[in-house]
């Protein structure tokens, strides 16, 4: 989590120094610059995906891991990050452990912790591994912008987005991550499942209107003037409905699957990826976790609609099958240089 204005100021100052003064700069700043360059290479138009990955790897070994589809390795390295966060006390309420610190420092610590929490939570959902960012007394309600700060302001939707993702992560960590990591049922009874669905809907209603009150037409229009908010909207939508899909799709002797609820949630989730690909095609290939969620959603949909007689008449099933077809078409764009895309196309095609 990097404070944009502070980084730009430090970056410009670094390059304004003469050689001897530049040699004395804190090594942490140099490392941060290299990390930022590594991330930036993911959005640079290079002749091939391999060349882009090699360029990123030159700057930072760690950052290229997740973009090269080694997500489990990235999760292992994220464990080191979480331990460091605990060691720094980022999981503690700054009003308690550093009560005399500036408002800016306290808010930066809260933002850092939420970044660690979100990475851990939504990656463990995908990998079905135990969550580790679990011991904290930092409250999402305490995160807010300081209008009097002297170090610039963030984008108008940033704090709202962080708070929404944070609230969702708190619910997901407890209700999905922990039981899935132990292959335990998400819900113990139909009544319990209904209660969890209600909890998720309650969290969704708490999201600001700008992240909920939109359709494809309006989101495309907003993208012409506020790309950052559109990305935030799509990421939040994808995460929320993917988790709701997992909840609806649970199937056991005690708690049967809600097929229609699963297909509805899966459509809303995968459609956010389709919109990301439509609006930011060059970026869509970078967001590995977003892509993986979309593939998982397509796989769930394909499993449910295969050999179903309703698939030819029920509008919900017709739309579901169309979602799988579109996912295959998007994956086929990468088949020439991605064995992962080839495998995923083959898997999904077997269900059609």
C-alpha positions, 0 to 999 in steps of 0.5 A: 500500500503506497501513498501516491503523493508521498511516493511521487515526491520521493521519486522526483527527489531521488532523480533530482540528486547528483550521483554522490547524494543518490548513493546515500539514499535509503535502500528501502526507497530504491527497492520500492522504486524497483517494485513499482517498475516491476508492477508497471511492466505488466501494463506496458505493451511489449511484443510478447507475454514472455518478454513482459514477464522477463522484464518484470522479473528483472525488477522484482522476482516476487511480483512476477510470481502471481502474474505467471500463474504461480498463485500458490507460491505467491500465497507462500510469500504473502505469508512472510508479508503477514508475519512482517505486518504482525511484527510491525504491529499493523494488526493493532489499533493505532489509537491504542498502541501509538495514541500520539502519532499523527492522524496521517500515520494512523491512517496509513497503518490502517490502510496497510493492514487492510491491504494485507487482510484483503490479499490474504482473504481473497487469495485463500478463498480461491486456494482453499487454504487457511486465512492468516490475517486473523488477529486484529483489533483494527476497525474498518469504521476508523478508516476515513480521509483527513480533509486537513492533511497536507500531503494531497488527497486520494481519489474520491472513491478510494476510502469508500472502496477500501471500507467496502472490501474490508467489510466484505473480507471480515465476513468472508474470512469467518464464513467461507475461508476457515471452513473451506480450508478444512473441507468443512460445511459452510452451513450446518443447516438450511436455516443457517445457510439462509442466515449466511445469505442474509448476512452477505446481502446485508454487507452488500446493502452497506456498499455505497450506491456508486458501487451498486447502482449501475448497469453495463450502459452506465458503467461504460459511460463512467469509464470514459471519465473515471476509470479508477472508480470503474475498476474498483466497482468491478473488483468489488462486484466480482469478489462479492458475487463470487463468494455468494456463488460459493455459498449458494453452490454448497451441496450436502445431504443436510444443505442442498445446492441452490441452483438458481441462486448459484447461476444468478450469483455466478453470472453477476460475478463473471459479467464483471470480468467480461466488462473488465475485458471490454473496457480494459482489455490490455489490463484484463490479462494482468489480473490473474486472480480476477481471471481465475475467479472468472474461470472458476465461475464458468466451471461452476456454471458449465457443471450445472447447465450440462445435460439440463433440459432447461438449458434450451428453454429457461432464460436463466440457463440460456444466459448461463450457457452463453456466459461459458461460451463467452469465457471460452472466446476470451480465453482463446485469445491467449491460447497462442502463448498460454498453456493455461488458457489452452487447458481452460478452454479444453476443460470448459469445452467438454461441458458444451 
